[in-house]
Amino acid sequence: MMNYLAGELAKKAKVNVETLRYYERNGLLKPHHRNSSGYRVFTDESLKRLKFIRKAKDLGFSLKETKELFGLKTGSAKSCDRVRLKAISKLKDVEKKIKDLRLMENTLQKLVDDCENRVISDSCPIIETMEA
């Protein structure tokens, strides 16, 4: 089992030390112990957990949701079903965000097109639309 000080763990996981502290404050990561100098010591399990946190974040899970996922890591079929339901819910959130972003994109494209096609005037169609 490898031991890492906070800076070593951060470097290994490609995050900064403040990120480790943030995860500690939020109960997602705990040092294994403190050494004789009082420094926090982490293990390979900490590195594994940190990678899990980062992957969950990359998939759009909040810290609260990530904590819940940790609680479901028992490996039972029931917990796997609960994780699946959380993933389905997250997928629906992502699909809604994509839909909202497409609507924003279409609206902005129309405004840009209106601006490019306007007859010379002092008014800006984009500003006028936002003031309406």
Secondary structure, 3 states (H helix, E strand, C coil): CCEEEHHHHHHHHCCCHHHHHHHHHCCCCCCCEECCCCCEEEEHHHHHHHHHHHHHHHCCCCHHHHHHHHHCCCCCHHHHHHHHHHHHHHHHHHHHHHHHHHHHHHHHHHHHHHHHCCCCCCCCHHHHHHHC
